Amino acid sequence: MLKILLIGFCVAGLALASAAETYHVTLPDAMIVNGTLLQAGAYTVRVEGGKAVFVHGKQKAETPVKVEQAPKKFASTIFKSDNTGHGLQLSEIRISGTKTKLLLQAN
């Protein structure tokens, strides 16, 4: 009985560890995410399985992402971008109130 209970807790723990994380960010400027131009505004960012999905109404952009943890929490949300000549390519988001850093990678 104890073995079954322990296996159940392990399976539940793995399910929680692989669950998607959702963040709410507001882009200050129009930015490009993996070839998709996102206008300035509020977005929901869902991170799951090595991908980040940006959603704003019907608009959606998906990109590979690497999630890192900083040593301390960020005081505000910080966006890092590169000027590609075609617009600002979003490369990193540091999420306010968390230690989470999203490193966006283009395909």
Order of alpha helices (4+ residues) and beta strands (2+ residues): alpha-beta-beta-beta-beta-beta-beta-beta-beta-beta
